[in-house]
Amino acid sequence: MPKESNKNKTHNALANAIRFLSIDAVQQANSGHPGLPMGMADVATVLFTKFLKFDPANPKWFNRDRFILSAGHGSMLLYSLLYLTGYKDISIQDIKNFRQLNSKCAGHPEYGHISGIETTTGPLGQGFGNAVGMALSERILATSFGKISDHFTYVIASDGDLMEGISHEAASLAGHLKLNKLIVFFDDNGISIDGPVNLANSENTTNRFKSYQWNTISIDGHNPDSIAKAIKVAQKSKKPTLISCKTKIGFGSPNKEGKSSAHGSPLGNDEIQLTRKVLNWSNEPFQIPLKVLNQWRTCSTFGKAEFKKWNNSFSKISSKQKTEFNRRIKGKIPTTVTKALTTFKKKLIKDPMSLATRQSSEMVINKISGLMPEFIGGSADLTGSNNTKAKEAQIIAAPKYNGQYIYYGIREHAMAAIMNGMSLHQGIIPFGGTFLIFADYCKPSIRLSGLMEQRVIYVLTHDSIGLGEDGPTHQPIEQLASLRATPNVNVYRPADTYETIECWEQALNTSKNPSVMALTRQKLSPIRHVYSKENLCSYGAYELNSSSKKPTVTLYASGSEVNLAISTMKLLNKNKISCRVVSVPCFELFKNQTPAYQNKIKGSSKVNVSIEAGVKMGWNDICPSGTLNISIESFGASAPYEELYKYFGLSSEKIYKQIIKKI
């Protein structure tokens, strides 16, 4: 190891505090990743002590710089920083409980556990995508509020982050949008779990980012002067910046530095003792010298001063702007939106329309877009198919960013992660579209939307074999069941325009759940003919109509199959078999209802039938035991959709015959 100079003595002590808190926590847990915190401690120390704008006493200050540890396996780097800089909701005891049950310091950073954690990271590349969304939100909000929204977004990303496909998608879009306040530190240590990165990767990463229209800088990641110089250059760039930091994983460990053995396992007591000697750290485990701790606690002085300046600036804007800013940051829906949708529903009852629900959704978007500047839409190159663009919505682009619509390109996964970042940033309600089949390309990010309780709205059209001739590659069969199985994700499948409005209302007013709108390509006849002040879709399932107080048959259906249930009911009634139809637009909301309500909807019919153009999985959680499931348990086929419905047994005549057999 090189000799410690006087110039770097203070820096080294601060960086070593990160290293040894990380080493000790991983060792005590007998689990974790010490290599990254040891290798990136120098970069993090320079960033937090000299550049990052933050105030631990006001952790939710809107205009703070955002710091994202995309390489979430190195979580002890973040926990160490939050403790050392004085965040009130993390203690040394929390760090000692690293990776233990109910600990704030989980194996990977969890949004909401500690106030300084900006997003849940772990699946590699997610944090990178989130950061692009945060940087974009900062620019969008600046168009409305000027310097009230004026901060940087910093990211630490690993080799793994940048190998994952999502980072390619997100980086490409960030360069296209010229998000110059996005600065990514690439931990270029050349090591992955399996060994040297060159076992599987031979690209020139900096050249790749140059091709994405990024500014790139290469530095020694252990030289504090080089790190500081690079950040200064990046802050003045007109493009997003990748700072490639050449580092040594497990820095300071005489036998594991630069080796994959430092990545994901404790160093071991003997190696820790040797590392203490090499780095001149004589303190006991979890012990930080008071002088070093005090130096860390004063590093947010700059941020505290900036917080006061910002408050002063905020106090000088008009009361109208303050009210609007606070409304957006709190995520409150304007009352004008509620009124507009109520008026729309009343009009529908007087003048019903047969529309594909993707068109119904477009009408909702058009009704409310102009009333909610924070309502930011987009599509993964399917705008005309997803119907996600309001007629008057301007396109968000550099250098003004003053629109309401994003062309994401064919980047479904990045779109989903970017929307998570926009929601986490606050001040934006994002929605974005693709086909339901491509939910598989978005799924890791949708899952994290649920995990982080973010109001992100996924408009997923072409929701069944009803899309017809495109065939089985594009026909979702298992996707609804997969999404419904994801905790805290509300999956809506409306049956007509009226239900589509109600589902949108519910999605907008649900602040801690992401929403999936599963919408049809084909036209659907209206099923609702009476205006209801109450949002019936908010119950998840409700009785649409019944021919008897004690019907022999109950038909449960969602989306396009509700019309099929209605036509089946007519056949049954014609043959003097009493029937009721239950529309089930949202499984998750129904499961949240009281047992009394659920039992009321399930009723006591002799024969119960569920109808949906997808796998039956999940329906037996909704319907009474012994329910006959009319479903599709194979992949689809290519043909006009009317023929496909008949071929797969989804016709009123075929369903009627199965019911008669059951009776």
C-alpha positions, 0 to 999 in steps of 0.5 A, a space after each residue: 500500500 502507498 504511504 499515507 500523505 498528510 494531505 490525504 490523512 483526513 480523507 483516509 480516516 473518513 473513508 476508513 470509517 466507511 470501510 470498517 463499519 462495512 467490514 464489521 457489519 458484514 462479519 457480525 452478520 456472517 453475510 454480505 458484500 464488503 468489497 464494494 464499500 471498501 473499494 468505493 469508500 474514497 469516491 463516496 467520501 469526496 462526494 458526501 464531504 465536498 459536493 452532495 447537497 443534503 441535510 440529515 435534519 431535513 431528509 425529505 427536503 425536496 431540492 436535495 441532491 439524490 444519491 442512488 446506490 444502484 449496486 445495492 449489494 454494497 448496501 453497507 456503504 450507504 448505511 455507513 454514510 447515513 449513520 456517519 453523516 447524522 441521519 436520525 433514524 439510523 443508529 450504530 445498533 441498527 448497523 450492528 443488526 445488519 441483515 437481521 430480522 426487522 433490521 432497518 439495515 436490510 441486505 439490500 437498501 429498502 426504500 422507507 426503512 431509513 430516510 436517506 434511502 432514495 429507492 429500493 435497489 438490489 436487482 442490478 440496473 434498477 437504481 440506474 433506471 430510477 436515477 434517470 427518472 429522478 433526473 428527468 423529474 428534476 428537469 420537468 419540475 424546473 419548467 414550472 418552478 424554476 430554481 425551486 427544482 435544481 439539484 443533481 442526481 448521483 449514482 454509484 453503479 457496478 459492472 453488473 449494473 452496466 451489464 444488465 440490459 435495463 441500464 443500456 436502455 436507460 442510459 440511451 434515453 438519458 443521453 437522448 434527453 441530455 439529462 446533464 444533471 445526472 452523474 454516474 460513478 462506475 465502480 470499474 474494479 474489473 471483478 464480478 462474482 464469478 471472477 474477472 469481468 473479462 470472463 464474460 465481457 470485453 466491451 469498452 464501457 466508456 466508448 459505449 456511453 460516448 455513443 449514448 451521447 454521454 460525457 465520460 471521464 476516467 479516473 483513479 477511484 482512490 485519488 481524492 483530488 482526481 475524484 473531486 476534479 471529475 465531479 467539478 467537470 461533470 457538474 458543468 457538462 451539457 450531457 449526463 456524465 459517466 465517471 469511470 472510477 478505477 478501483 480495487 474491490 476489497 481495498 486494503 485487504 492484503 489477501 482479498 483486494 482485487 479478487 472475487 473473494 472480496 465481493 460477497 463474503 465476510 473477510 474473516 477475523 484474521 483477514 480483518 486484523 490484517 486489514 486494520 494494520 494495513 489501513 492503520 485502523 486500530 479501533 475496536 469493531 463498530 467504534 468510530 473515533 469521536 474526531 472522525 465522527 465529528 468531521 463526518 457530522 459537519 460535512 452537511 454544513 453546505 447542504 444546511 446552508 443551501 436548505 436555508 437559501 432554498 427556503 428563502 427562495 421558496 418564501 418569495 414565490 407567489 402563494 398560487 405557486 406555493 399551493 400548486 407546488 405543495 399539491 404536486 409534492 403531496 400527490 393530491 389529485 385536483 378536485 377538477 379531475 374528479 368533477 371532469 370524470 363525474 361529468 364524463 360518467 353521466 354523459 355516458 349513461 345518456 349517450 353510451 358508446 361501444 369502444 375498445 377500453 384502450 380508447 376509453 382510457 384515451 378519453 379519460 387521459 384527454 379529459 384530465 391531462 390538462 387539469 394535472 400538469 404532473 400527469 406525465 405519460 408515455 409509451 414504449 413505441 406504441 403510442 398509437 396502439 396504447 392510446 396514451 397520448 393526450 391530444 394537447 400533450 407536448 413532447 418532453 425533450 431537451 432543452 425545455 422539458 415542458 411537456 407531458 409526454 415521453 417517447 420512451 422508444 422500444 425500452 419497456 423495462 427502462 420505461 418502468 424503472 424510470 417511472 418508478 424514479 419519477 414517482 419516488 422523486 415526488 411531484 410527478 404521477 407517471 403512466 406509461 404504455 405497452 402491450 400486456 404481453 410485454 409486461 414480462 419485459 417490465 416485470 422486475 420494475 413493476 414488482 418494485 413499484 409494489 414493493 416501494 408502494 409507488 403510484 405508477 400506472 401501467 397502461 397495458 393494452 391488447 389484453 387477450 386473444 382478442 388482439 387476433 391475428 398477431 398470434 400467440 407471441 403477442 397474446 397474453 395468457 398467463 400475464 394477468 395471473 402473474 401480475 395479480 400474484 404480485 403483492 401490492 399491485 392492483 390489476 384492473 381489467 375494465 369491461 366497458 368505458 364506464 368501468 374504465 373511468 372508475 378504474 382510472 379514478 381508483 388508480 389516481 386516488 390510490 397513493 400506495 399501490 401501482 396500478 395495471 390497466 389491462 385494456 382491450 384492442 376490440 370494441 366492447 358494448 356498454 355494460 353499465 346503464 345507470 349512473 352510480 355516485 359510488 365507484 363500484 369498481 373500487 369494491 373489486 367485484 360487484 353484482 352487475 345484474 340478476 334475474 332472481 333473488 336466488 339465482 341458480 347460476 352465477 357468472 363471474 367475469 372480467 374485462 371483455 368477458 363480462 359481455 360474454 357473461 351477459 350473453 350467456 345469461 340471456 341464453 340461460 334466462 331464455 331457457 328459464 334458468 335464473 342467473 346473475 352476473 358479477 363483474 370482477 375488475 380488480 381481484 386485489 380490491 375485492 380481497 380487501 373487502 370485508 368477509 361480509 361483502 365477499 360472502 354477499 358477492 359470492 352468494 349461494 348459487 348452485 353453479 358458479 362459473 368464472 370466465 376469462 380469456 387467460 389461465 384460470 389461476 387466481 379465480 378460485 381465490 375469488 369464486 366459491 369452491 367448486 367453480 367451473 373455470 372457463 379459461 385458456 390453458 394453452 398458448 393462443 393462435 393467429 386468426 381474427 379474434 371472433 374465430 379465436 374466441 369460438 375456437 377456445 370455447 369462449 362463446 355463449 353457446 359453448 359456455 351454456 352447454 357446459 353449465 347445463 352439464 354441470 346442472 
